[in-house]
């Protein structure tokens, strides 16, 4: 695994921190405008999640990649209008962003940190939202 101090890792960490901030801001916008948001809002959130996933894949940060991928899948469902950005979806996504921050802050041991609860929260949020359709 790449260690702190490695230039590639440091750039990834800095960019990922910015992307997580952007995802959080976008989620808060989605929460306020619901289904009436500009498509660019969800597209931007999706691209940021995709970039986190792709970067973590390149660096072989398995746990970060896995959670980012689950988050990206939820954003893709919102983008395709398969689910609405309901309160439960927004909450689960915000919690997952917080967990990704924790992983990034503890990158050396990130693969030892469980994200099972957060992945489950995303799954339940999607199921509940689909049932409410």
DRENPANU-171786 format. One record per residue: x, y, z of N, C-alpha, C in turn. Coordinates in steps of 0.05 Angstrom, whole numbers, plus 5000, padded with zeros to 4 digits. Example, Ala and Ser with C-alpha at 12.3 -4.5 7.8 and 13.67 -1.06 7.14 Angstrom:
2
<n_c1 = 5264 | n_c2 = 4886 | n_c3 = 5156 | ca_c1 = 5246 | ca_c2 = 4910 | ca_c3 = 5156 | c_c1 = 5264 | c_c2 = 4934 | c_c3 = 5156>
<n_c1 = 5257 | n_c2 = 4955 | n_c3 = 5142 | ca_c1 = 5273 | ca_c2 = 4979 | ca_c3 = 5143 | c_c1 = 5258 | c_c2 = 5001 | c_c3 = 5157>
END
This chain:
133
<n_c1 = 5017 | n_c2 = 4976 | n_c3 = 5000 | ca_c1 = 5000 | ca_c2 = 5000 | ca_c3 = 5000 | c_c1 = 5018 | c_c2 = 5025 | c_c3 = 5000>
<n_c1 = 5009 | n_c2 = 5045 | n_c3 = 4987 | ca_c1 = 5023 | ca_c2 = 5071 | ca_c3 = 4986 | c_c1 = 5021 | c_c2 = 5083 | c_c3 = 5014>
<n_c1 = 5043 | n_c2 = 5095 | n_c3 = 5023 | ca_c1 = 5044 | ca_c2 = 5107 | ca_c3 = 5050 | c_c1 = 5041 | c_c2 = 5137 | c_c3 = 5048>
<n_c1 = 5033 | n_c2 = 5149 | n_c3 = 5071 | ca_c1 = 5033 | ca_c2 = 5179 | ca_c3 = 5073 | c_c1 = 5059 | c_c2 = 5190 | c_c3 = 5065>
<n_c1 = 5059 | n_c2 = 5212 | n_c3 = 5052 | ca_c1 = 5084 | ca_c2 = 5224 | ca_c3 = 5042 | c_c1 = 5088 | c_c2 = 5219 | c_c3 = 5013>
<n_c1 = 5075 | n_c2 = 5197 | n_c3 = 5003 | ca_c1 = 5076 | ca_c2 = 5191 | ca_c3 = 4974 | c_c1 = 5060 | c_c2 = 5213 | c_c3 = 4960>
<n_c1 = 5072 | n_c2 = 5225 | n_c3 = 4940 | ca_c1 = 5060 | ca_c2 = 5248 | ca_c3 = 4926 | c_c1 = 5033 | c_c2 = 5241 | c_c3 = 4914>
<n_c1 = 5031 | n_c2 = 5218 | n_c3 = 4902 | ca_c1 = 5005 | ca_c2 = 5210 | ca_c3 = 4889 | c_c1 = 4984 | c_c2 = 5207 | c_c3 = 4911>
<n_c1 = 4990 | n_c2 = 5195 | n_c3 = 4933 | ca_c1 = 4971 | ca_c2 = 5191 | ca_c3 = 4955 | c_c1 = 4963 | c_c2 = 5219 | c_c3 = 4966>
<n_c1 = 4982 | n_c2 = 5236 | n_c3 = 4970 | ca_c1 = 4976 | ca_c2 = 5262 | ca_c3 = 4981 | c_c1 = 4957 | c_c2 = 5278 | c_c3 = 4963>
<n_c1 = 4961 | n_c2 = 5277 | n_c3 = 4937 | ca_c1 = 4943 | ca_c2 = 5290 | ca_c3 = 4917 | c_c1 = 4916 | c_c2 = 5278 | c_c3 = 4919>
<n_c1 = 4914 | n_c2 = 5251 | n_c3 = 4920 | ca_c1 = 4889 | ca_c2 = 5237 | ca_c3 = 4922 | c_c1 = 4874 | c_c2 = 5246 | c_c3 = 4947>
<n_c1 = 4888 | n_c2 = 5247 | n_c3 = 4970 | ca_c1 = 4875 | ca_c2 = 5255 | ca_c3 = 4995 | c_c1 = 4864 | c_c2 = 5283 | c_c3 = 4994>
<n_c1 = 4880 | n_c2 = 5302 | n_c3 = 4983 | ca_c1 = 4871 | ca_c2 = 5329 | ca_c3 = 4980 | c_c1 = 4847 | c_c2 = 5332 | c_c3 = 4962>
<n_c1 = 4849 | n_c2 = 5319 | n_c3 = 4939 | ca_c1 = 4826 | ca_c2 = 5321 | ca_c3 = 4920 | c_c1 = 4801 | c_c2 = 5307 | c_c3 = 4931>
<n_c1 = 4805 | n_c2 = 5285 | n_c3 = 4945 | ca_c1 = 4782 | ca_c2 = 5270 | ca_c3 = 4956 | c_c1 = 4769 | c_c2 = 5287 | c_c3 = 4978>
<n_c1 = 4784 | n_c2 = 5300 | n_c3 = 4994 | ca_c1 = 4772 | ca_c2 = 5317 | ca_c3 = 5014 | c_c1 = 4755 | c_c2 = 5339 | c_c3 = 5001>
<n_c1 = 4765 | n_c2 = 5351 | n_c3 = 4980 | ca_c1 = 4750 | ca_c2 = 5371 | ca_c3 = 4965 | c_c1 = 4725 | c_c2 = 5359 | c_c3 = 4953>
<n_c1 = 4727 | n_c2 = 5335 | n_c3 = 4942 | ca_c1 = 4704 | ca_c2 = 5322 | ca_c3 = 4929 | c_c1 = 4683 | c_c2 = 5315 | c_c3 = 4950>
<n_c1 = 4691 | n_c2 = 5305 | n_c3 = 4973 | ca_c1 = 4672 | ca_c2 = 5299 | ca_c3 = 4994 | c_c1 = 4657 | c_c2 = 5324 | c_c3 = 5003>
<n_c1 = 4672 | n_c2 = 5346 | n_c3 = 5005 | ca_c1 = 4659 | ca_c2 = 5372 | ca_c3 = 5012 | c_c1 = 4638 | c_c2 = 5379 | c_c3 = 4991>
<n_c1 = 4645 | n_c2 = 5375 | n_c3 = 4966 | ca_c1 = 4627 | ca_c2 = 5381 | ca_c3 = 4944 | c_c1 = 4603 | c_c2 = 5363 | c_c3 = 4944>
<n_c1 = 4607 | n_c2 = 5337 | n_c3 = 4949 | ca_c1 = 4584 | ca_c2 = 5319 | ca_c3 = 4951 | c_c1 = 4566 | c_c2 = 5327 | c_c3 = 4973>
<n_c1 = 4577 | n_c2 = 5334 | n_c3 = 4996 | ca_c1 = 4560 | ca_c2 = 5342 | ca_c3 = 5019 | c_c1 = 4544 | c_c2 = 5367 | c_c3 = 5012>
<n_c1 = 4557 | n_c2 = 5387 | n_c3 = 5000 | ca_c1 = 4542 | ca_c2 = 5411 | ca_c3 = 4992 | c_c1 = 4520 | c_c2 = 5405 | c_c3 = 4972>
<n_c1 = 4526 | n_c2 = 5387 | n_c3 = 4953 | ca_c1 = 4506 | ca_c2 = 5380 | ca_c3 = 4933 | c_c1 = 4483 | c_c2 = 5365 | c_c3 = 4946>
<n_c1 = 4489 | n_c2 = 5348 | n_c3 = 4965 | ca_c1 = 4467 | ca_c2 = 5333 | ca_c3 = 4979 | c_c1 = 4449 | c_c2 = 5353 | c_c3 = 4994>
<n_c1 = 4461 | n_c2 = 5373 | n_c3 = 5006 | ca_c1 = 4445 | ca_c2 = 5392 | ca_c3 = 5021 | c_c1 = 4428 | c_c2 = 5409 | c_c3 = 5002>
<n_c1 = 4438 | n_c2 = 5414 | n_c3 = 4977 | ca_c1 = 4422 | ca_c2 = 5428 | ca_c3 = 4957 | c_c1 = 4399 | c_c2 = 5409 | c_c3 = 4948>
<n_c1 = 4405 | n_c2 = 5384 | n_c3 = 4944 | ca_c1 = 4385 | ca_c2 = 5364 | ca_c3 = 4936 | c_c1 = 4363 | c_c2 = 5363 | c_c3 = 4957>
<n_c1 = 4371 | n_c2 = 5363 | n_c3 = 4982 | ca_c1 = 4352 | ca_c2 = 5361 | ca_c3 = 5004 | c_c1 = 4333 | c_c2 = 5385 | c_c3 = 5004>
<n_c1 = 4343 | n_c2 = 5408 | n_c3 = 4996 | ca_c1 = 4326 | ca_c2 = 5433 | ca_c3 = 4996 | c_c1 = 4308 | c_c2 = 5434 | c_c3 = 4972>
<n_c1 = 4318 | n_c2 = 5424 | n_c3 = 4949 | ca_c1 = 4301 | ca_c2 = 5427 | ca_c3 = 4925 | c_c1 = 4288 | c_c2 = 5402 | c_c3 = 4916>
<n_c1 = 4294 | n_c2 = 5379 | n_c3 = 4929 | ca_c1 = 4281 | ca_c2 = 5354 | ca_c3 = 4923 | c_c1 = 4284 | c_c2 = 5346 | c_c3 = 4894>
<n_c1 = 4262 | n_c2 = 5339 | n_c3 = 4881 | ca_c1 = 4262 | ca_c2 = 5331 | ca_c3 = 4853 | c_c1 = 4264 | c_c2 = 5354 | c_c3 = 4834>
<n_c1 = 4263 | n_c2 = 5379 | n_c3 = 4844 | ca_c1 = 4263 | ca_c2 = 5402 | ca_c3 = 4826 | c_c1 = 4291 | c_c2 = 5414 | c_c3 = 4822>
<n_c1 = 4311 | n_c2 = 5400 | n_c3 = 4830 | ca_c1 = 4339 | ca_c2 = 5410 | ca_c3 = 4826 | c_c1 = 4347 | c_c2 = 5410 | c_c3 = 4797>
<n_c1 = 4365 | n_c2 = 5427 | n_c3 = 4791 | ca_c1 = 4377 | ca_c2 = 5426 | ca_c3 = 4764 | c_c1 = 4391 | c_c2 = 5400 | c_c3 = 4760>
<n_c1 = 4390 | n_c2 = 5388 | n_c3 = 4737 | ca_c1 = 4404 | ca_c2 = 5362 | ca_c3 = 4733 | c_c1 = 4434 | c_c2 = 5364 | c_c3 = 4739>
<n_c1 = 4445 | n_c2 = 5387 | n_c3 = 4735 | ca_c1 = 4474 | ca_c2 = 5389 | ca_c3 = 4740 | c_c1 = 4481 | c_c2 = 5384 | c_c3 = 4769>
<n_c1 = 4463 | n_c2 = 5389 | n_c3 = 4787 | ca_c1 = 4468 | ca_c2 = 5384 | ca_c3 = 4816 | c_c1 = 4474 | c_c2 = 5354 | c_c3 = 4820>
<n_c1 = 4457 | n_c2 = 5337 | n_c3 = 4811 | ca_c1 = 4461 | ca_c2 = 5308 | ca_c3 = 4815 | c_c1 = 4484 | c_c2 = 5298 | c_c3 = 4798>
<n_c1 = 4487 | n_c2 = 5309 | n_c3 = 4774 | ca_c1 = 4509 | ca_c2 = 5301 | ca_c3 = 4756 | c_c1 = 4536 | c_c2 = 5307 | c_c3 = 4769>
<n_c1 = 4538 | n_c2 = 5330 | n_c3 = 4782 | ca_c1 = 4563 | ca_c2 = 5338 | ca_c3 = 4795 | c_c1 = 4569 | c_c2 = 5320 | c_c3 = 4819>
<n_c1 = 4548 | n_c2 = 5313 | n_c3 = 4834 | ca_c1 = 4552 | ca_c2 = 5295 | ca_c3 = 4857 | c_c1 = 4561 | c_c2 = 5268 | c_c3 = 4847>
<n_c1 = 4548 | n_c2 = 5258 | n_c3 = 4826 | ca_c1 = 4555 | ca_c2 = 5232 | ca_c3 = 4815 | c_c1 = 4584 | c_c2 = 5232 | c_c3 = 4806>
<n_c1 = 4592 | n_c2 = 5253 | n_c3 = 4791 | ca_c1 = 4620 | ca_c2 = 5254 | ca_c3 = 4781 | c_c1 = 4640 | c_c2 = 5254 | c_c3 = 4804>
<n_c1 = 4634 | n_c2 = 5269 | n_c3 = 4825 | ca_c1 = 4652 | ca_c2 = 5270 | ca_c3 = 4848 | c_c1 = 4655 | c_c2 = 5242 | c_c3 = 4861>
<n_c1 = 4632 | n_c2 = 5228 | n_c3 = 4865 | ca_c1 = 4633 | ca_c2 = 5201 | ca_c3 = 4876 | c_c1 = 4648 | c_c2 = 5182 | c_c3 = 4858>
<n_c1 = 4644 | n_c2 = 5185 | n_c3 = 4832 | ca_c1 = 4658 | ca_c2 = 5168 | ca_c3 = 4813 | c_c1 = 4688 | c_c2 = 5173 | c_c3 = 4814>
<n_c1 = 4696 | n_c2 = 5198 | n_c3 = 4817 | ca_c1 = 4725 | ca_c2 = 5204 | ca_c3 = 4819 | c_c1 = 4738 | c_c2 = 5193 | c_c3 = 4844>
<n_c1 = 4723 | n_c2 = 5194 | n_c3 = 4866 | ca_c1 = 4733 | ca_c2 = 5182 | ca_c3 = 4891 | c_c1 = 4737 | c_c2 = 5152 | c_c3 = 4887>
<n_c1 = 4717 | n_c2 = 5140 | n_c3 = 4875 | ca_c1 = 4718 | ca_c2 = 5111 | ca_c3 = 4871 | c_c1 = 4742 | c_c2 = 5104 | c_c3 = 4852>
<n_c1 = 4744 | n_c2 = 5118 | n_c3 = 4831 | ca_c1 = 4765 | ca_c2 = 5112 | ca_c3 = 4811 | c_c1 = 4793 | c_c2 = 5116 | c_c3 = 4823>
<n_c1 = 4797 | n_c2 = 5138 | n_c3 = 4838 | ca_c1 = 4823 | ca_c2 = 5144 | ca_c3 = 4850 | c_c1 = 4830 | c_c2 = 5123 | c_c3 = 4871>
<n_c1 = 4811 | n_c2 = 5115 | n_c3 = 4887 | ca_c1 = 4816 | ca_c2 = 5095 | ca_c3 = 4907 | c_c1 = 4822 | c_c2 = 5068 | c_c3 = 4895>
<n_c1 = 4810 | n_c2 = 5062 | n_c3 = 4872 | ca_c1 = 4815 | ca_c2 = 5038 | ca_c3 = 4857 | c_c1 = 4844 | c_c2 = 5038 | c_c3 = 4848>
<n_c1 = 4853 | n_c2 = 5060 | n_c3 = 4836 | ca_c1 = 4881 | ca_c2 = 5061 | ca_c3 = 4827 | c_c1 = 4901 | c_c2 = 5057 | c_c3 = 4849>
<n_c1 = 4894 | n_c2 = 5067 | n_c3 = 4873 | ca_c1 = 4912 | ca_c2 = 5065 | ca_c3 = 4896 | c_c1 = 4908 | c_c2 = 5039 | c_c3 = 4912>
<n_c1 = 4889 | n_c2 = 5023 | n_c3 = 4903 | ca_c1 = 4882 | ca_c2 = 4998 | ca_c3 = 4916 | c_c1 = 4873 | c_c2 = 5002 | c_c3 = 4945>
<n_c1 = 4857 | n_c2 = 5023 | n_c3 = 4949 | ca_c1 = 4844 | ca_c2 = 5028 | ca_c3 = 4975 | c_c1 = 4817 | c_c2 = 5016 | c_c3 = 4974>
<n_c1 = 4816 | n_c2 = 4990 | n_c3 = 4980 | ca_c1 = 4792 | ca_c2 = 4974 | ca_c3 = 4975 | c_c1 = 4767 | c_c2 = 4984 | c_c3 = 4991>
<n_c1 = 4770 | n_c2 = 4990 | n_c3 = 5016 | ca_c1 = 4747 | ca_c2 = 4998 | ca_c3 = 5032 | c_c1 = 4736 | c_c2 = 5025 | c_c3 = 5022>
<n_c1 = 4754 | n_c2 = 5044 | n_c3 = 5016 | ca_c1 = 4745 | ca_c2 = 5070 | ca_c3 = 5006 | c_c1 = 4731 | c_c2 = 5066 | c_c3 = 4979>
<n_c1 = 4743 | n_c2 = 5050 | n_c3 = 4962 | ca_c1 = 4730 | ca_c2 = 5045 | ca_c3 = 4936 | c_c1 = 4703 | c_c2 = 5032 | c_c3 = 4938>
<n_c1 = 4700 | n_c2 = 5013 | n_c3 = 4956 | ca_c1 = 4675 | ca_c2 = 4998 | ca_c3 = 4959 | c_c1 = 4652 | c_c2 = 5017 | c_c3 = 4968>
<n_c1 = 4658 | n_c2 = 5033 | n_c3 = 4988 | ca_c1 = 4637 | ca_c2 = 5051 | ca_c3 = 4998 | c_c1 = 4631 | c_c2 = 5073 | c_c3 = 4978>
<n_c1 = 4652 | n_c2 = 5084 | n_c3 = 4965 | ca_c1 = 4647 | ca_c2 = 5104 | ca_c3 = 4944 | c_c1 = 4631 | c_c2 = 5092 | c_c3 = 4921>
<n_c1 = 4635 | n_c2 = 5067 | n_c3 = 4915 | ca_c1 = 4620 | ca_c2 = 5054 | ca_c3 = 4893 | c_c1 = 4591 | c_c2 = 5052 | c_c3 = 4901>
<n_c1 = 4585 | n_c2 = 5044 | n_c3 = 4925 | ca_c1 = 4557 | ca_c2 = 5042 | ca_c3 = 4935 | c_c1 = 4544 | c_c2 = 5069 | c_c3 = 4933>
<n_c1 = 4558 | n_c2 = 5090 | n_c3 = 4941 | ca_c1 = 4547 | ca_c2 = 5117 | ca_c3 = 4941 | c_c1 = 4542 | c_c2 = 5126 | c_c3 = 4912>
<n_c1 = 4561 | n_c2 = 5120 | n_c3 = 4894 | ca_c1 = 4558 | ca_c2 = 5126 | ca_c3 = 4866 | c_c1 = 4534 | c_c2 = 5113 | c_c3 = 4854>
<n_c1 = 4529 | n_c2 = 5088 | n_c3 = 4862 | ca_c1 = 4505 | ca_c2 = 5073 | ca_c3 = 4852 | c_c1 = 4479 | c_c2 = 5087 | c_c3 = 4860>
<n_c1 = 4478 | n_c2 = 5097 | n_c3 = 4885 | ca_c1 = 4454 | ca_c2 = 5111 | ca_c3 = 4894 | c_c1 = 4451 | c_c2 = 5137 | c_c3 = 4877>
<n_c1 = 4472 | n_c2 = 5151 | n_c3 = 4873 | ca_c1 = 4471 | ca_c2 = 5176 | ca_c3 = 4857 | c_c1 = 4462 | c_c2 = 5170 | c_c3 = 4828>
<n_c1 = 4471 | n_c2 = 5147 | n_c3 = 4817 | ca_c1 = 4463 | ca_c2 = 5139 | ca_c3 = 4790 | c_c1 = 4433 | c_c2 = 5134 | c_c3 = 4789>
<n_c1 = 4423 | n_c2 = 5121 | n_c3 = 4810 | ca_c1 = 4394 | ca_c2 = 5116 | ca_c3 = 4811 | c_c1 = 4378 | c_c2 = 5142 | c_c3 = 4812>
<n_c1 = 4388 | n_c2 = 5162 | n_c3 = 4827 | ca_c1 = 4375 | ca_c2 = 5188 | ca_c3 = 4828 | c_c1 = 4377 | c_c2 = 5201 | c_c3 = 4801>
<n_c1 = 4400 | n_c2 = 5200 | n_c3 = 4789 | ca_c1 = 4404 | ca_c2 = 5212 | ca_c3 = 4762 | c_c1 = 4385 | c_c2 = 5200 | c_c3 = 4742>
<n_c1 = 4380 | n_c2 = 5174 | n_c3 = 4743 | ca_c1 = 4362 | ca_c2 = 5161 | ca_c3 = 4724 | c_c1 = 4333 | c_c2 = 5163 | c_c3 = 4732>
<n_c1 = 4328 | n_c2 = 5177 | n_c3 = 4755 | ca_c1 = 4301 | ca_c2 = 5181 | ca_c3 = 4766 | c_c1 = 4288 | c_c2 = 5154 | c_c3 = 4774>
<n_c1 = 4305 | n_c2 = 5135 | n_c3 = 4781 | ca_c1 = 4295 | ca_c2 = 5110 | ca_c3 = 4791 | c_c1 = 4286 | c_c2 = 5113 | c_c3 = 4820>
<n_c1 = 4299 | n_c2 = 5131 | n_c3 = 4835 | ca_c1 = 4291 | ca_c2 = 5138 | ca_c3 = 4862 | c_c1 = 4293 | c_c2 = 5168 | c_c3 = 4865>
<n_c1 = 4277 | n_c2 = 5178 | n_c3 = 4884 | ca_c1 = 4278 | ca_c2 = 5207 | ca_c3 = 4890 | c_c1 = 4298 | c_c2 = 5211 | c_c3 = 4913>
<n_c1 = 4308 | n_c2 = 5236 | n_c3 = 4914 | ca_c1 = 4327 | ca_c2 = 5242 | ca_c3 = 4936 | c_c1 = 4311 | c_c2 = 5247 | c_c3 = 4962>
<n_c1 = 4299 | n_c2 = 5226 | n_c3 = 4973 | ca_c1 = 4283 | ca_c2 = 5228 | ca_c3 = 4997 | c_c1 = 4300 | c_c2 = 5234 | c_c3 = 5021>
<n_c1 = 4287 | n_c2 = 5240 | n_c3 = 5043 | ca_c1 = 4302 | ca_c2 = 5246 | ca_c3 = 5068 | c_c1 = 4320 | c_c2 = 5223 | c_c3 = 5076>
<n_c1 = 4309 | n_c2 = 5199 | n_c3 = 5074 | ca_c1 = 4325 | ca_c2 = 5175 | ca_c3 = 5083 | c_c1 = 4349 | c_c2 = 5171 | c_c3 = 5065>
<n_c1 = 4346 | n_c2 = 5176 | n_c3 = 5039 | ca_c1 = 4368 | ca_c2 = 5174 | ca_c3 = 5020 | c_c1 = 4389 | c_c2 = 5195 | c_c3 = 5026>
<n_c1 = 4381 | n_c2 = 5220 | n_c3 = 5030 | ca_c1 = 4400 | ca_c2 = 5241 | ca_c3 = 5036 | c_c1 = 4415 | c_c2 = 5235 | c_c3 = 5061>
<n_c1 = 4401 | n_c2 = 5227 | n_c3 = 5082 | ca_c1 = 4413 | ca_c2 = 5221 | ca_c3 = 5108 | c_c1 = 4434 | c_c2 = 5198 | c_c3 = 5105>
<n_c1 = 4426 | n_c2 = 5176 | n_c3 = 5092 | ca_c1 = 4445 | ca_c2 = 5154 | ca_c3 = 5088 | c_c1 = 4470 | c_c2 = 5163 | c_c3 = 5072>
<n_c1 = 4465 | n_c2 = 5179 | n_c3 = 5052 | ca_c1 = 4488 | ca_c2 = 5189 | ca_c3 = 5036 | c_c1 = 4506 | c_c2 = 5207 | c_c3 = 5052>
<n_c1 = 4495 | n_c2 = 5225 | n_c3 = 5068 | ca_c1 = 4511 | ca_c2 = 5243 | ca_c3 = 5085 | c_c1 = 4527 | c_c2 = 5227 | c_c3 = 5105>
<n_c1 = 4515 | n_c2 = 5206 | n_c3 = 5117 | ca_c1 = 4529 | ca_c2 = 5189 | ca_c3 = 5136 | c_c1 = 4552 | c_c2 = 5175 | c_c3 = 5122>
<n_c1 = 4547 | n_c2 = 5166 | n_c3 = 5098 | ca_c1 = 4569 | ca_c2 = 5152 | ca_c3 = 5083 | c_c1 = 4591 | c_c2 = 5171 | c_c3 = 5075>
<n_c1 = 4585 | n_c2 = 5196 | n_c3 = 5069 | ca_c1 = 4606 | ca_c2 = 5216 | ca_c3 = 5064 | c_c1 = 4622 | c_c2 = 5220 | c_c3 = 5089>
<n_c1 = 4609 | n_c2 = 5222 | n_c3 = 5112 | ca_c1 = 4624 | ca_c2 = 5224 | ca_c3 = 5137 | c_c1 = 4643 | c_c2 = 5201 | c_c3 = 5142>
<n_c1 = 4633 | n_c2 = 5177 | n_c3 = 5135 | ca_c1 = 4649 | ca_c2 = 5153 | ca_c3 = 5138 | c_c1 = 4673 | c_c2 = 5153 | c_c3 = 5119>
<n_c1 = 4669 | n_c2 = 5163 | n_c3 = 5095 | ca_c1 = 4691 | ca_c2 = 5165 | ca_c3 = 5076 | c_c1 = 4712 | c_c2 = 5185 | c_c3 = 5086>
<n_c1 = 4703 | n_c2 = 5206 | n_c3 = 5099 | ca_c1 = 4722 | ca_c2 = 5225 | ca_c3 = 5111 | c_c1 = 4739 | c_c2 = 5211 | c_c3 = 5132>
<n_c1 = 4725 | n_c2 = 5195 | n_c3 = 5149 | ca_c1 = 4740 | ca_c2 = 5180 | ca_c3 = 5169 | c_c1 = 4761 | c_c2 = 5162 | c_c3 = 5156>
<n_c1 = 4753 | n_c2 = 5148 | n_c3 = 5135 | ca_c1 = 4772 | ca_c2 = 5131 | ca_c3 = 5121 | c_c1 = 4796 | c_c2 = 5146 | c_c3 = 5110>
<n_c1 = 4790 | n_c2 = 5169 | n_c3 = 5098 | ca_c1 = 4811 | ca_c2 = 5186 | ca_c3 = 5087 | c_c1 = 4830 | c_c2 = 5196 | c_c3 = 5108>
<n_c1 = 4819 | n_c2 = 5204 | n_c3 = 5131 | ca_c1 = 4835 | ca_c2 = 5214 | ca_c3 = 5153 | c_c1 = 4852 | c_c2 = 5192 | c_c3 = 5166>
<n_c1 = 4844 | n_c2 = 5168 | n_c3 = 5162 | ca_c1 = 4859 | ca_c2 = 5145 | ca_c3 = 5174 | c_c1 = 4867 | c_c2 = 5126 | c_c3 = 5151>
<n_c1 = 4878 | n_c2 = 5137 | n_c3 = 5130 | ca_c1 = 4883 | ca_c2 = 5123 | ca_c3 = 5105 | c_c1 = 4900 | c_c2 = 5098 | c_c3 = 5109>
<n_c1 = 4920 | n_c2 = 5100 | n_c3 = 5127 | ca_c1 = 4938 | ca_c2 = 5077 | ca_c3 = 5130 | c_c1 = 4924 | c_c2 = 5052 | c_c3 = 5140>
<n_c1 = 4903 | n_c2 = 5056 | n_c3 = 5155 | ca_c1 = 4888 | ca_c2 = 5033 | ca_c3 = 5166 | c_c1 = 4860 | c_c2 = 5031 | c_c3 = 5156>
<n_c1 = 4855 | n_c2 = 5045 | n_c3 = 5134 | ca_c1 = 4827 | ca_c2 = 5047 | ca_c3 = 5123 | c_c1 = 4815 | c_c2 = 5020 | c_c3 = 5116>
<n_c1 = 4832 | n_c2 = 5002 | n_c3 = 5107 | ca_c1 = 4821 | ca_c2 = 4976 | ca_c3 = 5099 | c_c1 = 4814 | c_c2 = 4959 | c_c3 = 5123>
<n_c1 = 4821 | n_c2 = 4967 | n_c3 = 5147 | ca_c1 = 4814 | ca_c2 = 4953 | ca_c3 = 5171 | c_c1 = 4789 | c_c2 = 4965 | c_c3 = 5185>
<n_c1 = 4779 | n_c2 = 4987 | n_c3 = 5174 | ca_c1 = 4755 | ca_c2 = 5000 | ca_c3 = 5185 | c_c1 = 4730 | c_c2 = 4990 | c_c3 = 5171>
<n_c1 = 4711 | n_c2 = 4981 | n_c3 = 5186 | ca_c1 = 4686 | ca_c2 = 4970 | ca_c3 = 5175 | c_c1 = 4668 | c_c2 = 4992 | c_c3 = 5164>
<n_c1 = 4657 | n_c2 = 4987 | n_c3 = 5141 | ca_c1 = 4637 | ca_c2 = 5004 | ca_c3 = 5129 | c_c1 = 4611 | c_c2 = 4989 | c_c3 = 5125>
<n_c1 = 4609 | n_c2 = 4966 | n_c3 = 5137 | ca_c1 = 4585 | ca_c2 = 4949 | ca_c3 = 5134 | c_c1 = 4560 | c_c2 = 4964 | c_c3 = 5141>
<n_c1 = 4560 | n_c2 = 4978 | n_c3 = 5164 | ca_c1 = 4536 | ca_c2 = 4993 | ca_c3 = 5172 | c_c1 = 4527 | c_c2 = 5014 | c_c3 = 5151>
<n_c1 = 4547 | n_c2 = 5028 | n_c3 = 5141 | ca_c1 = 4540 | ca_c2 = 5049 | ca_c3 = 5121 | c_c1 = 4530 | c_c2 = 5038 | c_c3 = 5095>
<n_c1 = 4542 | n_c2 = 5016 | n_c3 = 5086 | ca_c1 = 4532 | ca_c2 = 5003 | ca_c3 = 5062 | c_c1 = 4504 | c_c2 = 4993 | c_c3 = 5066>
<n_c1 = 4499 | n_c2 = 4982 | n_c3 = 5090 | ca_c1 = 4472 | ca_c2 = 4973 | ca_c3 = 5096 | c_c1 = 4452 | c_c2 = 4996 | c_c3 = 5097>
<n_c1 = 4460 | n_c2 = 5018 | n_c3 = 5109 | ca_c1 = 4443 | ca_c2 = 5042 | ca_c3 = 5110 | c_c1 = 4435 | c_c2 = 5051 | c_c3 = 5082>
<n_c1 = 4454 | n_c2 = 5051 | n_c3 = 5064 | ca_c1 = 4448 | ca_c2 = 5058 | ca_c3 = 5036 | c_c1 = 4428 | c_c2 = 5039 | c_c3 = 5023>
<n_c1 = 4433 | n_c2 = 5013 | n_c3 = 5028 | ca_c1 = 4415 | ca_c2 = 4992 | ca_c3 = 5017 | c_c1 = 4386 | c_c2 = 4995 | c_c3 = 5028>
<n_c1 = 4384 | n_c2 = 4999 | n_c3 = 5054 | ca_c1 = 4358 | ca_c2 = 5002 | ca_c3 = 5066 | c_c1 = 4344 | c_c2 = 5027 | c_c3 = 5056>
<n_c1 = 4359 | n_c2 = 5049 | n_c3 = 5054 | ca_c1 = 4347 | ca_c2 = 5074 | ca_c3 = 5044 | c_c1 = 4336 | c_c2 = 5071 | c_c3 = 5016>
<n_c1 = 4351 | n_c2 = 5057 | n_c3 = 4999 | ca_c1 = 4342 | ca_c2 = 5053 | ca_c3 = 4972 | c_c1 = 4317 | c_c2 = 5035 | c_c3 = 4972>
<n_c1 = 4317 | n_c2 = 5014 | n_c3 = 4988 | ca_c1 = 4294 | ca_c2 = 4996 | ca_c3 = 4989 | c_c1 = 4269 | c_c2 = 5011 | c_c3 = 4999>
<n_c1 = 4272 | n_c2 = 5026 | n_c3 = 5020 | ca_c1 = 4250 | ca_c2 = 5041 | ca_c3 = 5032 | c_c1 = 4239 | c_c2 = 5061 | c_c3 = 5012>
<n_c1 = 4257 | n_c2 = 5074 | n_c3 = 4997 | ca_c1 = 4248 | ca_c2 = 5094 | ca_c3 = 4977 | c_c1 = 4234 | c_c2 = 5081 | c_c3 = 4954>
<n_c1 = 4244 | n_c2 = 5058 | n_c3 = 4946 | ca_c1 = 4231 | ca_c2 = 5043 | ca_c3 = 4924 | c_c1 = 4203 | c_c2 = 5033 | c_c3 = 4932>
<n_c1 = 4200 | n_c2 = 5025 | n_c3 = 4958 | ca_c1 = 4175 | ca_c2 = 5015 | ca_c3 = 4968 | c_c1 = 4155 | c_c2 = 5038 | c_c3 = 4969>
<n_c1 = 4164 | n_c2 = 5062 | n_c3 = 4973 | ca_c1 = 4147 | ca_c2 = 5085 | ca_c3 = 4976 | c_c1 = 4137 | c_c2 = 5096 | c_c3 = 4949>
<n_c1 = 4147 | n_c2 = 5085 | n_c3 = 4927 | ca_c1 = 4139 | ca_c2 = 5095 | ca_c3 = 4901 | c_c1 = 4111 | c_c2 = 5089 | c_c3 = 4895>
END
